[in-house]
Every structure is written in structure tokens, then in C-alpha cells.
Amino acid sequence: QVQLVESGGGVVQPGGSLRLSCSASGFTASDYSMRWYRQAPGKEEREFVAAIGSKVVPTTHYADSVQGRFTIARDNDRNMVYLEMNSLKPEDTAVYYCSRNHFWGQGTQVTVSS
């Protein structure tokens, strides 16, 4: 059974940093492209944030809005995917979701506020 569990969200001041974690079970995460999405307050759709390819082609891709501030990475030994977020802005406030194909986690809340 595929499961994705996000953690690491919280409240941070503008300019601060957070690291989100996605624990994968029921499959080998390194065999798949893994993605982070977010859904901001009041918005109906989830927005793409970052992606990392499988171990065969481990390329990374980022939304323009987070390029240079966020880094996606994986720990294959722990079957984990991470999203390192730096220089956070109020507009980064959202629920962040880990995804593999059509599987989603429950999300973790990130709030950037002074």
C-alpha cells in the first residue's frame, strides 16, 4: 500500500528556513519521480513546487517562484524525500504535499508570518 507522510511544517518569520520531509512506504521512492506541490489559502488548485527524477535520471525541476530558494533532495536509504526551503516569503504560506503519480500525502502546513 502506497503511503506518503509529510512533516516539518510550522510557523516561520519571513527570511527564515524550514525543511519538509516526506516519508514513503509501500514502494521504493528512488524508482519514481517525486514531487512537492502546495495549496495556498483560498486557492482551489495545488501549485507545482519542485520535482526530482528517479535514481536513473535524478534531475530536479523547480517552479519559477521558488527557484534558487528551495531544494528538493532524497535519501534513498531512508526512502525519504525532502524540501529545503530558504528565504521564505509570506506568499510561500500554504499546505505542502508530497506526491508520486496520483498518490498524495495528507499535507503539512507552512505559515510565513512576522
N, C-alpha and C positions, 0 to 999 in steps of 0.2 A: 504494500500500500504506500503510494507516494505521499509524503508529508513534508511540508516546508514550514519552519517555525522561525519567525523573525524576533529579534530582541535588540536592545541597545538604544532605543529611542529615549527621549526625555526633553527637558526644557533647557535651552542654552541661550546665552546672550549673542547678539549679532557679533560676528567675527570669531565666534567660538567653533569648537570641533566636536564631532561625535563619530563613533564607529558603530555601524549597524552590522549585525550578524544574522546569517540565515543558515539554520541547521537543516540539512536534508537527510531524509531517511526513506527507505524503500527503493532506492535506486542509487547508482554511483554518479554523483553530481558532475564529476570530471568528464563523463561521457556525453554531456549535454551542454549546449549554450544556456547560460543562466542570466537572468535579467532582474533589474530593480526598476520598479515603477513607483509613482506617488500619486496621491489624490489629495488635492488642496481643498480646504474648506469651501463649501458652496459650489464646487465643481462636480459635474456628473461623471466626467471621464477621467480615467487614470492616464498619467503622462509618463512616457518613457524617460528613464533617467540614465541607465547605464546597462551595458551587456558585456559578457565575457564569453568567448568561444570555448568549445570543448578542448580537451587536452591535445587533440590532433591539430587544431588551429586556434590557439589561445589568444586571439586578438581581442582588443577591447574597443568599445564604442560608447560615446557619451552624447547626451543632449547638449546643445549649444549653451544652454543656461547653466550647466554645471561643469563644462569643460574647463580643466585647469584647477578646479576646486575639489572635485570628487574623484576618488579612485576605487575601482572595483577590483577585487582580488579573490583568490580561492585558496583554501588549504585542502589539498586532495587527501591527505592522511586523515583529516578530521571530517571530511565530507561537508565542508563549510564554505560559504561564500560571504564576503564582506563588502561593505561600502564605507569607505573612509571619507568623511565629509569635513572639509575645512572652509574657513572664511564664510561661515554660514550667514545667510541673509534672512530677513523676515519672510521673504517670498519663498523660502525653502520649507516653510511650515506646511506639513502635510502628513498623511498616513503613508508610510513607505511599505511596499510589498515586494517580496521576493517571488520570482516566477520561473517556471520551467514549462514551456509549451503552454498548455491550458490549465496547468496546476498553479494554484496560488496559496500563499500563506495567509495568516489572519491579519497581518499588518502590525506595524509599530509606529506610534505617534511621535513625530518630531515637531517641537514648537520652538521657534526662534523669536525671542522677545526680550526687550530690556525691561 
